[in-house]
Amino acid sequence: MLSTRAARPALRAGAAIAARPAGLNASQAATYATLREIEGRLKSIRNIEKITKTMKIVASTKMTRAQRAMTESRTYGQTSNTVFEEAETKPEEAEGKKSLLVVCSSDKGLCGGIHSGLSRRTRKMLADAPETDLVVVGDKCKAQLSRSNGKQFVLSFAGIGRDVPTFADAQAIADQIALLPQDYTSVQILYNKFVNAQSYEPVTVEAFSEEAIANSPNFAAFEIDDEVLSNMREYALANSLYWALAEGHACEQSARRNAMDNATKNAGDMISKFTILFNRTRQAVITGELVEIITGATASEDA
């Protein structure tokens, strides 16, 4: 008998709820909308986590190839530097002649502040030498520097760095620089130097002019004919560019891997927070519905 009496309020409440309109009140509608929003946000974050995790794996794979190419390129660049060091070559200083700065970046982003660091260093160097002309490799630094130093651009290159840079890429850039009408006393190449898998730093390497090479104190010891001096200068410029491009590419892949790793971790943290929020909100909805059922049952019993 007790069980029958206990069941009556619940049955009456169920009948009362069934008799109510199908529509939800404002608070219920807002709660269900919030649940749907949280669920949609969770789905989006999980998709982003999959993308960043995949990009991290791809960057890790590319980094192995990039480091191999970087090691090979150092042989080219360091060999040229050894020759100039033995010849005691120094940049020429002449009035009325300008200097050239070549900035080696790339076209791709999602790799932290690697391009911004190059742009900051470039602005600082141009502030110290405002008459310097500018050659930019890569759309990222081009877009950043065009707003502040657009008048100093003489050349820009795109499409470099989509894959591992080759000596042919560096040679093509060197040929275009050699065709510039201005005779520069100094050509500096700015690039990101690979320190380790976690760090890099922007540095410069000097590409000397023909006059600087010919006027080197110990240049005669190499017994190089004057006819091939221009070819040697272009070859040394291509060597240095190849070194800079390969090192910069390795730094980019390392920075992208680190950036995607951090993004994946942040996505995981956000998923945990939104999962807790979703569960708490759902529990609140269930508790609210139970309260309404009990309240309705009590009201029916009192009636």
Long-range contacts (C-beta under 8 A, 24 or more apart in sequence): 8-301, 9-297, 9-298, 9-300, 9-301, 10-293, 10-297, 12-297, 12-300, 12-301, 13-293, 13-294, 13-296, 13-297, 13-300, 16-296, 16-300, 17-293, 17-296, 27-288, 28-285, 28-288, 31-281, 31-284, 31-285, 31-288, 32-285, 34-281, 35-278, 35-281, 35-282, 35-285, 38-274, 38-277, 38-278, 38-281, 39-278, 41-274, 42-271, 42-274, 42-275, 42-278, 45-267, 45-270, 45-271, 45-274, 46-267, 46-271, 48-263, 48-267, 49-264, 49-267, 49-268, 49-271, 52-260, 52-263, 52-264, 52-267, 53-260, 53-264, 55-110, 55-256, 55-260, 56-257, 56-260, 56-261, 56-264, 59-253, 59-254, 59-256, 59-257, 59-260, 60-257, 62-164, 62-253, 63-197, 63-250, 63-253, 63-254, 63-257, 65-164, 66-164, 66-246, 66-249, 66-250, 66-252, 66-253, 67-194, 67-250, 69-164, 69-165, 69-246, 69-249, 69-250, 70-194, 70-246, 70-247, 70-249, 70-250, 72-246, 73-165, 73-242, 73-243, 73-245, 73-246, 73-247, 74-243, 74-246, 74-247, 76-167, 76-239, 76-242, 76-243, 77-205, 77-239, 77-240, 77-242, 77-243, 77-244, 78-243, 79-239, 80-235, 80-236, 80-239, 80-240, 81-205, 83-222, 83-236, 84-206, 84-208, 84-213, 84-216, 84-236, 86-218, 86-221, 87-213, 87-216, 87-217, 87-218, 87-219, 87-221, 87-222, 88-216, 88-217, 88-218, 89-208, 89-212, 89-213, 89-216, 89-219, 90-212, 90-216, 91-185, 91-186, 91-206, 91-208, 91-209, 91-212, 92-185, 92-186, 92-209, 92-211, 92-212, 92-215, 93-185, 94-185, 97-183, 97-184, 97-185, 98-131, 98-132, 98-133, 98-182, 98-184, 98-185, 99-129, 99-131, 99-132, 99-133, 99-184, 99-185, 99-186, 99-187, 99-188, 100-132, 100-133, 100-134, 100-135, 100-154, 100-177, 100-180, 100-182, 100-184, 100-186, 100-187, 100-188, 101-125, 101-126, 101-132, 101-133, 101-134, 101-135, 101-187, 101-188, 101-190, 102-135, 102-136, 102-137, 102-173, 102-177, 102-187, 102-188, 102-189, 102-190, 102-207, 102-241, 102-244, 103-134, 103-135, 103-136, 103-137, 103-138, 103-141, 103-145, 103-190, 103-191, 104-137, 104-138, 104-189, 104-190, 104-191, 104-192, 104-241, 104-244, 104-245, 104-248, 105-136, 105-137, 105-138, 105-140, 105-141, 105-142, 105-161, 105-248, 106-137, 106-138, 106-139, 106-140, 106-160, 106-161, 106-248, 106-249, 106-252, 107-138, 107-139, 107-140, 107-158, 107-159, 107-160, 107-161, 107-162, 108-140, 108-161, 108-162, 108-252, 108-256, 109-140, 110-256, 110-259, 110-260, 111-252, 111-253, 111-255, 111-256, 111-259, 112-255, 112-256, 112-258, 112-259, 114-192, 114-200, 114-251, 114-252, 114-255, 115-140, 115-141, 115-144, 116-144, 117-192, 117-202, 118-190, 118-191, 118-192, 118-202, 119-144, 119-145, 121-190, 121-202, 122-149, 122-190, 123-148, 123-149, 125-188, 125-190, 125-204, 126-152, 133-182, 133-184, 135-177, 137-161, 137-173, 137-245, 154-180, 154-182, 155-180, 160-245, 161-245, 161-248, 161-249, 161-252, 164-246, 164-249, 165-242, 165-245, 165-246, 165-249, 166-242, 167-238, 167-242, 169-242, 169-245, 170-238, 170-239, 170-241, 170-242, 170-245, 171-238, 171-242, 173-238, 173-241, 174-234, 174-237, 174-238, 174-241, 175-234, 177-237, 178-234, 178-237, 183-209, 184-209, 185-209, 185-211, 185-212, 186-212, 187-237, 189-240, 189-241, 189-244, 190-244, 191-243, 191-244, 191-245, 191-247, 191-248, 192-247, 192-248, 192-251, 192-252, 193-247, 193-251, 194-247, 194-250, 194-251, 194-254, 197-254, 197-257, 197-258, 198-254, 198-258, 200-251, 200-254, 200-255, 205-240, 205-243, 205-244, 207-236, 207-237, 207-240, 207-241, 208-233, 208-236, 209-233
